[in-house]
Amino acid sequence: MVAIARASAPALRQTTAAASPTLREGSKGAAVVTLQNKLKAAGFNPGAADGSFGPKTEAAVKAFQRARGLAADGIVGPKTWSALNATASAGGSGPTLRLGAKGEPVRALQQRLNVLGFNSGTADGSFGPKTEAAVKAFQQSRGLAADGVVGPKTWDKLGIKVQGNVSTGNTGSGGRVVTGYVNGSPRKISLAAIPNGKEMRSDAAAAFNRMYAAAKSAGITLKVNSGFRSMAEQQALYRAYQNGTGNLAAKPGYSNHQGGIAVDINVGGTGTATYRWLANNAKNFGFVRTVPSEPWHWEFRP
């Protein structure tokens, strides 16, 4: 019995190694297909899952490695496989959604589909024909019944968690429902906490918290100066701007801070390590710089 046990351990290690071989540009085969599917599930687009490790797959691997605080060499070794497997095992859950559904869970669904390369259109929280078509395409790509209904199996493959009307991604939680504003129109949004005592719309907060953790592992601390703003806060900033005692501020009701998707980060200028990290990595978490004159202003637009 002892001899059998000693013999089985190396065999197990060989089986594991065979299932997760070191891959790099030029690699081909079933392991590359597995890699490409795992990258897609994690929100990084390697192109078609065709089993050919080309430049687009390499770029997705590097982006994933940077986001997880790994050496971004484009080579998929034990550490990268481990991070990919941990991401895949997170799974997801949420309410059953179908054509006609509305609300924050639908918005979170649409944003996730768009990140994964399945075009659901604008993430407006309305489950229409385009979202249904994207769901069906996603389901088909993951070997699920392509019925367009988002149930437990589809949520699990999507890898995000949505509780009630609050999208939490795989980190953080939400719950405070407030009146936000998008292009002057009021709407109810759910908020969740981000560092420095600030808040963002729950799906944006989940993405920001993942980005914050990745930056931290790379030695960068993202200090938040401003997140969601109430109408009263925006009005005060706008008054200060108008009378010359404050910085540029959008008209109340028209700031993306009031929609919960904008965050101001203390970058200290475009020459700092913090800004360079954001410029290279923020897009991997759905954040982009949208105001040319404000290097500190980033918005969640997956």
MARSEMI-603884 format. One line per 8 residues: number of its first residue (from 0); their letters; for each residue x, z, y of N, C-alpha, C. Coordinates in steps of 0.2 Angstrom, whole numbers. Each point is the difference from the previous one (the first is absolute). Example, Ala and Ser with C-alpha at 12.3 -4.5 7.8 and 13.67 -1.06 7.14 Angstrom:
# residues 2
0	as	66:39:-28:-4:0:6:4:0:6 | -2:-4:5:4:1:6:-4:3:5
This chain:
# residues 302
0	mvaiaras	4:0:-6:-4:0:6:4:0:6 | 6:4:0:4:0:6:3:-7:1 | 3:-3:-5:3:-7:1:-5:-5:3 | -6:1:-3:-6:-5:3:-1:1:8 | 0:7:2:-1:1:7:6:-2:4 | 6:1:-3:6:-3:4:0:-7:1 | -3:-4:-5:0:-7:0:-5:-3:4 | -6:4:1:-5:-2:4:1:0:8
8	apalrqtt	4:5:2:1:0:7:3:-6:3 | 6:-2:-3:3:-7:3:-5:-5:-1 | -4:-1:-5:-4:-5:-1:-6:0:6 | -2:6:1:-5:1:6:3:-3:6 | 7:2:2:3:-2:6:1:-7:0 | 1:-3:-6:1:-8:0:-7:-3:1 | -5:3:-2:-7:-3:1:-2:0:7 | 2:6:3:-2:1:7:4:-5:5
16	aaasptlr	7:-1:-2:4:-4:4:-2:-7:-1 | -2:-2:-6:-3:-7:-1:-6:-1:4 | -4:5:1:-6:-1:3:1:-1:8 | 5:4:2:2:0:7:7:-2:2 | 2:-7:-2:7:-2:1:1:-1:7 | 7:0:2:2:-1:7:-1:-7:1 | -4:-1:6:-2:-7:2:3:-1:7 | 2:-6:1:2:-3:7:-2:-7:1
24	egskgaav	2:-2:6:-2:-7:1:3:-5:-5 | -4:-4:-3:2:-5:-5:-3:2:-7 | -2:7:-1:-3:2:-6:-7:-3:-1 | -1:-1:-7:-7:-3:-2:-2:4:-6 | -7:-1:-1:-3:3:-6:-6:5:2 | -2:3:-6:-6:4:1:2:6:4 | 6:3:0:2:6:4:-1:-2:7 | 1:-6:2:0:-2:7:-8:0:2
32	vtlqnklk	-4:-3:-4:-7:1:1:-3:7:1 | 3:4:-4:-2:7:0:2:3:7 | 6:-2:2:3:2:7:-4:-2:5 | -2:-7:0:-4:-3:5:-7:3:1 | -3:2:-6:-6:3:0:0:7:3 | 5:4:-2:1:7:3:1:-1:8 | 4:-4:2:1:-1:7:-6:-1:4 | -4:-5:-3:-7:-2:3:-4:7:0
40	aagfnpga	0:3:-5:-4:6:0:2:6:5 | 6:-1:1:3:5:5:-1:-2:8 | -2:-6:0:-1:-3:7:5:-4:3 | 5:-3:-5:5:-4:2:0:-7:-3 | 0:-5:4:-2:-7:-3:6:-4:-2 | 1:0:-7:5:-4:-3:-1:-8:-1 | -6:-2:2:-3:-6:-1:-3:0:-7 | -1:-6:-3:-3:-1:-6:3:4:-6
48	adgsfgpk	-4:3:-4:3:4:-6:2:-5:-5 | 5:-4:1:2:-6:-5:6:1:-4 | 2:7:0:6:1:-4:7:-3:2 | 0:-2:6:6:-3:3:2:4:6 | 6:4:0:2:4:5:4:-4:5 | -4:-2:5:3:-4:6:1:4:6 | 1:-4:6:1:3:6:-6:5:3 | -6:-3:-2:-6:4:3:0:7:-4
56	teaavkaf	1:0:-7:0:6:-4:6:4:2 | 5:-2:2:6:4:2:-2:3:7 | -3:-4:4:-2:3:7:-5:6:-1 | -4:-1:-5:-5:5:-1:3:7:-3 | 5:-2:-5:3:6:-3:4:4:5 | 4:-4:5:4:4:5:-5:4:5 | -6:-3:1:-5:3:5:-2:7:-4 | -2:-1:-6:-2:6:-4:6:5:0
64	qrarglaa	6:-2:-2:5:5:0:1:3:7 | 0:-3:5:1:3:7:-6:5:1 | -6:-2:-2:-6:5:1:1:6:-4 | 3:0:-6:1:5:-4:7:4:1 | 4:-2:5:6:3:1:5:-1:-5 | 0:-6:-3:5:-2:-5:5:-5:3 | 5:-1:-3:5:-5:3:-3:-7:-1 | -1:-4:6:-4:-6:0:5:-6:-2
72	dgivgpkt	2:0:-7:4:-5:-2:-3:-6:-4 | -7:1:0:-4:-5:-4:1:-1:-7 | 4:5:-3:1:1:-7:-5:5:-3 | -4:-2:-5:-4:5:-3:3:4:-6 | 2:6:1:3:4:-5:-4:6:-1 | 3:5:-4:-4:6:-2:-4:3:6 | 4:1:6:-4:4:5:-6:-4:3 | 1:-7:1:-5:-4:2:-6:0:-5
80	wsalnata	2:-1:-6:-6:0:-5:-4:7:0 | 4:5:1:-3:7:0:-5:0:6 | 2:-2:6:-4:0:6:-6:-4:-1 | 1:-6:-3:-6:-4:-1:-5:3:-5 | 3:3:-5:-5:3:-5:-3:6:3 | 3:4:4:-3:5:3:-6:-2:5 | 1:-6:3:-5:-2:5:-6:-3:-4 | 2:-3:-6:-6:-3:-4:-4:5:-3
88	saggsgpt	3:6:-2:-3:6:-4:-5:3:5 | 1:-1:7:-4:4:4:-8:-1:0 | -1:-7:-2:-7:-2:-1:-4:1:6 | -7:0:0:-4:1:6:-7:1:-2 | -4:1:4:-7:2:-1:-4:-1:6 | -7:-1:0:-4:-1:5:-7:-1:-2 | -5:-1:5:-7:-1:-2:-1:-7:-2 | -5:-1:-4:-1:-7:-2:-3:-4:6
96	lrlgakge	4:-6:1:-2:-4:5:-2:-7:-2 | -4:-3:3:-2:-7:-2:-3:-4:7 | -2:-6:-1:-2:-4:6:-6:4:3 | 1:0:7:-5:4:4:2:7:2 | 6:2:-3:2:7:1:3:0:7 | 0:6:4:3:1:6:3:6:1 | 5:1:4:3:6:2:8:1:-1 | 3:6:1:7:0:-1:3:-1:-7
104	pvralqqr	-4:1:-5:3:-2:-7:1:-7:0 | -5:-4:3:1:-7:0:6:-3:4 | 0:4:6:6:-2:4:7:1:-4 | 0:6:-3:6:1:-4:1:-5:-5 | -5:-2:-4:0:-5:-5:3:-6:3 | -3:-2:5:2:-7:4:8:0:2 | 2:6:2:7:0:3:5:0:-6 | -2:3:-6:4:0:-6:0:-7:-3
112	lnvlgfns	-5:-3:0:-1:-7:-3:5:-4:4 | -1:0:7:4:-4:4:8:1:-1 | 2:7:0:7:2:-1:2:-4:-7 | -4:0:-5:2:-2:-6:0:-8:-1 | -2:-3:5:0:-7:1:-7:-4:-2 | -5:4:0:-7:-2:-2:-4:0:7 | -1:-6:3:-3:0:6:-7:2:0 | -2:6:3:-7:2:0:-2:-1:7
120	gtadgsfg	3:-3:5:-2:-1:7:2:6:4 | -3:1:6:1:5:4:-3:7:-3 | 4:5:0:-2:7:-3:-5:3:5 | -6:-2:-1:-5:2:5:-5:5:-3 | 1:2:-7:-4:5:-3:-7:-3:-3 | 0:-7:0:-6:-3:-2:2:-5:-6 | -3:2:-6:1:-3:-6:-4:-7:-1 | 3:-5:3:-3:-7:0:2:-4:-6
128	pkteaavk	-2:-7:0:2:-4:-5:8:-1:0 | 3:0:6:8:-1:-1:3:6:-3 | -2:6:1:2:6:-3:-1:-1:-8 | -6:-2:-1:-2:0:-7:4:-5:-4 | 2:-6:3:4:-5:-3:7:3:-1 | 3:4:5:6:3:0:0:5:-6 | -5:4:-1:0:5:-5:0:-4:-7 | -4:-5:0:0:-4:-7:7:-3:-1
136	afqqsrgl	3:-3:5:7:-2:-2:5:5:-2 | -1:6:4:5:6:-2:-2:2:-7 | -6:1:-2:-2:2:-7:2:-5:-5 | 0:-7:1:2:-5:-4:8:1:-1 | 3:1:5:8:1:0:2:6:-4 | -4:5:-1:2:6:-3:-4:0:-7 | -3:-5:-2:-3:0:-7:-6:4:-1 | -4:1:6:-6:3:0:-6:-4:0
144	aadgvvgp	-6:2:-2:-6:-4:1:-1:-2:7 | 0:-6:2:0:-2:7:-8:-1:2 | -3:6:1:-7:1:2:-1:1:7 | 6:1:4:-1:2:7:-2:6:2 | -1:5:-5:-2:7:1:6:4:-1 | 1:4:5:6:5:0:-2:7:-2 | 2:0:-7:-2:7:-3:7:3:-2 | 0:5:-5:6:4:-1:6:-4:-2
152	ktwdklgi	-1:-5:-5:5:-4:-2:4:-4:5 | -4:-3:5:2:-4:5:4:5:5 | -3:5:2:3:5:4:7:2:-3 | 0:1:-6:7:2:-3:5:-5:1 | -2:-6:-1:5:-6:1:2:0:7 | -5:1:4:2:-1:8:5:6:2 | 0:6:-4:5:5:2:-2:4:6 | -6:0:3:-1:4:5:-6:5:-1
160	kvqgnvst	-1:5:3:-5:5:-1:-4:1:6 | -7:-1:-1:-4:1:6:-5:5:-2 | -1:5:4:-5:6:-1:-5:0:5 | -6:-1:-2:-6:0:4:1:-6:5 | 0:1:6:1:-5:5:7:0:3 | 4:3:-4:7:1:3:5:-3:-5 | 4:-5:2:6:-3:-4:6:4:1 | 3:3:-6:5:4:1:7:-3:-3
168	gntgsggr	0:-7:-2:5:-3:-3:3:4:-6 | 6:2:0:2:4:-6:3:7:3 | 0:1:7:2:6:3:-5:2:6 | 0:6:1:-4:2:6:-7:1:-2 | -4:2:5:-7:1:-1:-4:-1:7 | -6:-1:0:-3:-1:6:-7:4:0 | -4:-1:5:-6:4:0:-3:1:7 | 4:0:5:-3:1:7:-3:-6:2
176	vvtgyvng	-6:-1:1:-4:-6:2:-1:0:7 | 2:-5:4:0:0:7:-3:-6:3 | -1:-1:6:-2:-6:3:6:-4:3 | 2:-5:-3:6:-4:2:-3:-6:4 | 4:-4:2:-2:-6:4:5:-6:-2 | -4:-6:-1:4:-6:-2:-3:-5:5 | 4:-3:4:-2:-5:5:-6:2:4 | 0:6:2:-5:3:4:-6:2:-3
184	sprkisla	-1:-1:-7:-5:2:-4:1:7:-3 | -5:5:0:1:6:-4:-1:-1:-7 | 4:4:-4:-2:-1:-7:3:7:-3 | -3:2:-6:2:6:-3:6:-1:-4 | 6:4:0:5:-1:-4:3:7:-2 | 3:0:-6:2:6:-3:8:0:1 | 2:6:2:7:1:2:3:5:-5 | 7:-1:-1:4:4:-4:6:1:4
192	aipngkem	4:6:-2:6:2:3:6:-4:-1 | 4:-1:5:7:-2:0:4:5:3 | 7:-1:-1:4:5:3:0:1:7 | 2:6:2:0:2:7:-7:2:3 | -4:2:-4:-7:2:2:-4:-6:2 | 1:-6:-2:-4:-5:3:-4:-3:-6 | -5:-4:1:-4:-3:-5:-1:-8:1 | -2:-3:-5:-1:-7:0:-6:-2:-4
200	rsdaaaaf	-3:-6:0:-6:-1:-4:3:1:-7 | -4:2:-5:3:3:-6:4:-5:-4 | -2:-7:-1:4:-4:-3:7:-2:3 | 0:0:7:6:-1:4:4:6:-1 | -3:6:0:4:7:-1:3:0:-7 | -3:-2:-5:3:-1:-7:6:-4:0 | -1:-6:3:6:-5:0:6:3:5 | -2:3:5:5:3:5:4:6:-4
208	nrmyaaak	-4:4:-4:4:5:-3:4:-2:-6 | -2:-6:-3:5:-3:-5:6:-3:4 | -1:-3:6:6:-2:3:4:5:3 | -3:6:2:4:6:2:4:2:-5 | -2:1:-6:4:2:-6:5:-4:-2 | -1:-7:1:5:-5:-2:6:1:5 | -2:0:7:5:1:5:4:6:-1 | -3:6:-1:3:6:-1:5:0:-6
216	sagitlkv	-2:-4:-5:5:0:-6:6:-5:2 | -1:-4:6:6:-4:2:4:4:6 | -2:6:1:3:4:6:-3:-1:7 | -6:-3:0:-3:-1:6:-6:4:1 | -1:4:5:-6:3:2:-4:-3:5 | -7:-2:-2:-4:-3:5:-4:5:3 | 2:1:7:-4:5:4:-5:-3:3 | -6:2:-1:-7:-3:3:-1:3:7
224	nsgfrsma	-1:-4:5:-2:3:6:-7:-1:2 | -4:-5:-4:-7:-1:1:-3:-4:-5 | -6:3:-2:-3:-4:-6:-7:-1:3 | -6:2:-4:-6:-1:3:-1:3:6 | -4:-3:5:-2:3:6:-8:0:1 | -2:5:2:-7:1:2:-2:-4:6 | -6:-1:2:-2:-3:6:3:3:6 | -1:7:0:3:4:6:7:-1:1
232	eqqalyra	4:0:-6:7:-1:1:2:-6:3 | -3:-6:-3:1:-6:3:-2:-1:7 | -5:3:2:-3:0:7:6:3:5 | 2:6:-3:5:3:4:7:-4:1 | 2:-3:-5:6:-4:0:-1:-6:4 | -6:-3:0:-2:-6:4:0:2:8 | -3:6:1:0:2:7:7:1:3 | 4:3:-4:7:1:2:4:-7:1
240	yqngtgnl	-1:-5:-4:2:-6:0:-2:-3:7 | -6:0:1:-3:-3:6:2:3:7 | 2:7:0:2:3:6:8:0:0 | 3:-3:-4:7:-1:0:4:6:-3 | -3:5:-3:4:6:-3:1:0:-7 | -3:-6:-3:1:0:-8:2:-7:-2 | 2:-1:-6:2:-6:-3:-6:-5:-1 | 1:-6:-2:-5:-5:-1:-4:3:-5
248	aakpgysn	-7:-1:1:-5:2:-5:-6:-5:0 | -3:-1:-6:-5:-4:0:-7:3:3 | -4:-4:1:-7:2:3:-3:4:-6 | -3:6:2:-4:4:-5:-5:-4:-4 | 1:1:-7:-4:-4:-4:3:-6:-3 | 6:-2:3:3:-6:-2:8:1:-3 | 1:7:0:7:1:-3:-1:1:-8 | 5:-3:-3:0:0:-8:2:7:-2
256	hqggiavd	2:5:5:1:7:-2:-7:3:-2 | -5:-3:4:-7:3:-1:-3:-3:-6 | 3:-5:-3:-3:-3:-6:4:4:-6 | 5:4:2:3:3:-6:6:-3:-3 | 2:-6:2:5:-4:-3:6:-1:3 | 1:3:6:6:0:4:4:6:0 | 6:0:0:4:6:0:6:-1:5 | 2:5:4:6:-1:4:5:4:-3
264	invggtgt	6:-3:-1:6:4:-4:6:0:5 | 3:6:0:6:1:4:6:-4:-3 | 0:-6:2:6:-4:-2:6:0:4 | -1:2:6:6:0:5:3:-6:1 | -3:-6:0:2:-6:2:1:-4:-6 | 2:-7:1:0:-5:-5:7:0:-4 | 5:4:3:7:1:-3:1:5:-5 | -5:4:-1:1:6:-4:-2:-1:-7
272	atyrwlan	3:5:-4:-1:-1:-8:-7:0:-1 | -4:5:3:-7:0:-1:-4:-6:1 | 2:-4:6:-4:-6:1:2:-5:-5 | 7:-1:-2:2:-5:-5:-3:1:-6 | -1:7:-2:-4:1:-7:-7:-2:1 | -3:1:5:-7:-2:1:0:-8:0 | 4:-3:3:0:-7:1:1:-4:-7 | 4:4:-4:1:-3:-7:-5:2:-5
280	naknfgfv	-3:6:1:-4:2:-6:-8:1:2 | -1:1:6:-7:2:2:-5:-5:-3 | 1:-7:0:-4:-5:-3:-2:2:-7 | 4:3:-4:-1:1:-7:-6:5:-1 | -1:4:6:-5:5:-1:-6:-2:5 | 0:-6:2:-6:-3:4:1:1:7 | 5:3:3:1:1:7:4:-6:4 | -2:-2:6:3:-5:4:0:3:7
288	rtvpsepw	5:-3:3:1:2:7:-4:-6:4 | -5:2:4:-5:-4:3:1:-1:8 | 4:5:3:0:-1:7:8:-1:2 | 1:-6:2:7:-2:2:4:5:4 | -3:3:5:3:5:4:1:7:-2 | -3:1:-6:0:7:-3:2:0:-7 | 7:1:0:3:1:-7:-3:6:-4 | -3:5:3:-2:6:-3:-7:-1:-3
296	hwefrp	-4:-6:2:-7:-1:-2:0:-4:-6 | -3:3:-6:-1:-4:-6:-7:1:-2 | -3:-5:-3:-7:0:-3:0:-2:-7 | -5:3:-3:-1:-1:-7:-5:-7:-1 | 4:-5:-2:-4:-6:-1:2:-4:-6 | -2:3:-6:3:-2:-7:-3:-7:-1
